[in-house]
Amino acid sequence: MESKLKLGIIYGGRSGEHEVSLMSARSVLSVIDHNKFDVVEIGITRQGQWLIGKDLWHKLKSEDYDSLQEAIFLPSPQKPGIYVREDDRMSLYSPLDVVFPVMHGTYSEDGTLQGLFELADVAYVGAGVLGSAACMDKGLFKDIMIANDLPTLPYRVFNRYMIEQDMETCLQMAETIGDYPLFTKPANLGSSVGISKCNNRSDLMEGLMFASQYDRRIVVEKGVEKAREIEVGVLGNEYPTASIPGEVIPKDIFYTYREKYISDTAELLIPANISDEMATRVQMLALKAYKAADCAGMGRVDFLIDPETDELFLNEINTIPGFTKISMYPKLWEASDIPYPQLIEKLIDLALERKAQRDLTEREFRS
């Protein structure tokens, strides 16, 4: 019999989306086929400590770490796997064939964790360092989209130092984007953490200060009144495919963190109530954006439609979209005839495929 793949599931993390990661990981862990995969759970605390041990998810959730053991992941191709420290020596806890980072936000979805996996030469689910970093930073991502003739809303990027030193100039510059409402966002965070809808200058000042709590870089973006939020799942590496589009109908002023993960009051329409022509255009633009940003494995591509003009704007790509039971990405693929457990296995296969491509690269040059 073939031996089972050693699958590392990493969750938690030093990010404002720590709780979201725990919710996503719980769903992923519930559908893993243990006949195919030998699962190794790895938790990362809010402070960045890597841990392993019995009942890890609940221990991480309650922040009760006493019975857990510190885990060490070495950035060395010669020693792939998870290690623990015993009697002042490191010993191998488990080798790893592939890693699934079920994590969101900083130090996980932004290319930092992917860089560690690359150094260790281990297969991992999702985009690489470049795609992860490019999609994580909302300002840089918009620059890439504009360079590829993809439609985006007007925006400006500020940094924390500018806001602290000269708020008035920041306000003036932000107001050149267009009429209110404007949205302020941390450039490198997701799940609607740190986002504010600003209807006047006072709101804008508060929004800039609020967003700067969560990131050094802040994006101010033109708002669309009563915008329709359309989302498409993308799956694949060199030859990705797009799911049918879905639509989010929030009950709040926009699709907030609470609606995404707590109250579950937003309505998810799958398929979206748009014309066939619009659906095809959304899918084509999603694939073009996915390739332009060098994504791999998976991505949820989000669009906004102006209800008055029917203009379509590409908002962002989430390279590790939410995987909770109420998350849009798995729901989109389920409606596109790929059920949740099969989706997880496809993502693992894509990770191994991407690793095989990396292995074709020559690592040495000697004249």
N, C-alpha and C positions, 0 to 999 in steps of 0.2 A: 504494500500500500504506500501511496505517496504520503510523505510527512506533511502535516498541516503548516501553513505559513504562520510565522510569528508576526502578529499584527499589533503594533503599538497604538493605543488610542490615548492621545494627549489632550487634556482639557484643563480649564481654569485659566490661570494666567494673570500677569501683572498689567491689567487693563481695566478700563471702565466698563468693559463688556464681560467681566468675569462671570457674573450670574447667568448671562445669556449662554456662555460656553457650557456651563454646567447643565442647563436645560437641553441644549443641543446634544451634548454627550450622552445624557440619560436616554434620549431617543435612539441614538445610534447604537448604543450598547444593547438596547432591548431587541434589536433585530439582527445582530450579528449571528451568522451561522457558525456555531462552535464545532460543527463537524468539519468545517473547512479551515477555520482559523483558530489558532491558539492566541487568545487575547491577553495582552499585557497592558494594564491600565497605568497611566502615569499622570499624576495630578500636579499642577503648579499653583502655588498659593498666590494670594494677592501681593505678597512681598517678593515673589519670584523664586521661591524654594521649590525644587522638584522632589516629589514624594511618591512612594509606592507602599502598598500594604493592603491588608484585609479591610473590606468595606470602605474602600478609598473614597468613592463618590460622596457618601454620607458624611465621612470625616471632613472632607474638603468643604462641603456645604455648611457644616456646623462650625468649621474652623477649629476642630479638635484634632490636633496633630500628634498628640503624645505617643500613640501606639504605632505611628507610621515611621517608615524608614526613609532617610534621605537618599534620593536617586541621583546618579551621575551619568550624564550622557557625554561621551568624549567625542570631540571633533576630529576623530582619527579613523581613517579607512581601515587601519590594521586592527582596530578594536571596536567593531560595530556592536552596538547593543546598549543595554542599561546595566550600570554597575552600582554596587552598594559598598559602603565602607565597613569593614569588619576587622576589629583588632588592629587598627591603623593600617590596614591593607585594603586595596580595592579588589572585589571579586565580582565576577560576572553574574548578574541576577538573571538576565535573559538576553539571548541574541534577538535581533529584530530584522525581519525581511522587508517590511514596509511599515510606514508610520502614517497615521491619519490624524492630523492636527485639527481637532474639533474646537477651534479657538477663533476668537474674533478680536479685532482691534490691534492696539499697539503691542509690540513684542511677540506677535504671533502671525497676524495677517499682513504685515507690512514688509516682509522680506527678511526680517531678522532671524526668525526661526528657520525659515527656508535656507538661509545661509549656513546655519548650523548643520542642517541635514546634508547640504551639498558638501561641506567639509568632511562629514562622516561618511559620505558616499553611500547613503541609504536611500531607498525609494520612498517617496512621500506623496500623499494625495494633494492635488491642487497646483496652482501656479507656482512658477519658480521665483527666484529673487527679483528679477526684473519686473515681471508681470505683477507680482504682489505689491512691490513698492509703488509702481506706476499707478495702479488702481487704488491704492490706499490713500494717496495724497490727492484730495479732490481738485486742488489747483493744478498740479502737474497733469493729472488725468485729463482735465479740460483742455490743457495745452495740446496734448496728444490728439484728442478728438478734433480740435480745430485744424491741426496739421493734416488730418486725414479727411477733411471736408465733412465731418459729422456734426449735426446741429446741436448746439449747446446754448444755454441761457447766458446772458451777460453776467460777468463776475469780476471781482477783484480779490487779490490775496494780500493779507496783512500779516504782520508777526506781532508777537506779544510785546516786544520792546517798543515798536512803533505805537502800539495802543497805550502803553504805560507812559511814554514820553510825550506824545502829542496826539491826544484823543481828538482834538478839534480838527486837525488835518485829516485824520482817518475818517471822521464823519463826513467831511466835505468830499473826500475822494470816493467814499462809498455811495454817496448820494448822486454821483455822476453816472452811476450804473443805470438809473431810471427811477421812475416813480415807485413809491411804496405800494405794496409790501415788499420788503427785502428779507432774506433769510441769512442769518449768521450761523456758521458751522465750524467746528474744529475740522481742520483739513484731514487729519489722520485718525478718525474714529468713525464708528458706524452705529447701527441700531438706534439712530436718532438721538444718541447721547450728546448733550451740549448744544442742541439746535434750538434756535428761537425764531419765531415769526415776528418781524418788526414792522409796525404800522406807522411809526413816526420816529423822530430823532431821539426822543427819550428811550423808546424801545431799542433803537439801534445801539445806543451807548451801552445799555444793559446787556444786550445780546453779544456785543463784542467782548465785554468783560467776562460774561458767562462762558463763552466759547474758549476764551484764552485760559480758563482754568484747566482745560482738558488737552490743549495742544499749544505748541509754540507758533504754529501757522494757522491762520483763520481765514476762511473763505466767506465773502459776502456775495450773495447771488440774487439776481432779480427774481422776484416771486411771480407766480401765475395764479390769479384769483380762481379759486375753485378748480384747480388743475386736476385732471384725471391721471391717476397713477397706474401705468401699465408696466408689467414685469414679464420677462422672458427668461427661461432657464436655458443655459448653454452647457453642453456636455461633449467632451472630446479634447484631443490634442491637435494634431495637424489638420484633421478633417472633422471639425466640430459640427454638431447639429443643434438646432434650436427647438425648444418645446413650443406648444401652443401658448399664445400670450394669455396672461391673467390680468385682472384689474383689482386694485385695492380701493375700497370705498371706506375711508376713515369716518368715524363719528366725531372725532376731536378736530381741532383746527388744522391739523395735519397728522400724518401717520406717526404717532409718537411712540416712545419706548413702551409706555404703559399699554397701548393698544396692541403692540407687536407681541408682548410677552406676558402680560399680566391679565388685563381685562378681557382680551379676546373679543372686543366689541366691533372691530373693523370687519366689514364684509369682504370676502375674497370671492370674486367672480371668475370662474374658470369654465369655459373660455371667456375672455373679455368681450364686452358688448361693443365690438368695433367691426367695421366692414372687412370683408375678405382682403380687399386691397390694402387697407391699413395694417391688418395682421401680417400680411406678407412683407410689407415695408418694415415693420417693427422687427420681424425675424431677420431680414437681410441686414438691417443696420446693427442689430445685436451681434451677428456673426462678424461683421466688418470691424466693429469696435473690439470684440474679443480677440481677433487676430492682430489688430493694430497695437494692442497693449501686451501682446505676447502671453496671453493667458493659456492655461492648460488645465485639464481635468474637469473643472466646473467653473461656473460663474452665473450669477443672477444679474441680468442687465435691466436697469430701471429707466423708464421713460416718463415724461410728463406730456400731456396733451392739453393745449389751450382750448377750453370748451367753446370759446367764441370764434376762434379762427381755424381750429383743427390743426394748428401748427404742432409739430412733434419735436420734442427736445430730449436728447440723451442725457440722463442725469448722472448715473454712475454704474460701475460694475463691482459687485461684491464677490471677491474671489473665494471666500469661505462663507457662503450664505448660511442663514439660520437653518438648523436641522431639527427644530422642535416639531412636535406633532401638528402644530398649527402654522408652521412656516410655509411660505409660498413656494420655495424651490422644490422640495419633495412633492408638494401637492401638484405643481405644474407637470412634473414628470409622471406622476401617477395618472394624471389625466391624459398624458401622452403615451400611455401603455407601458410605462416602466415603474412597477411598484417599488416601494421604499427599500425592501431588502435587496432587490435586484439592482437598484441604483447604487447602493453602497458597494456591492461587489463590482459593478462596472467602474466605479471610481478607483477601487483598489487595482483593478486590471490596468486602468489608464496610468496609474502611478508606476506600475512595473514596466509598462510600455515606454514611458518617458525615461525611466532609468536606463532601459536598454538603449535608447537613443543617446543618452549621455555617455554611456560606456563605449560608444563608437568614436568618441573624440580622443585624439592623441594627446597625451598629457606631458610628453617629453619631446624636446627637440635638441638634438646634438649634431653639431656640424662635423 
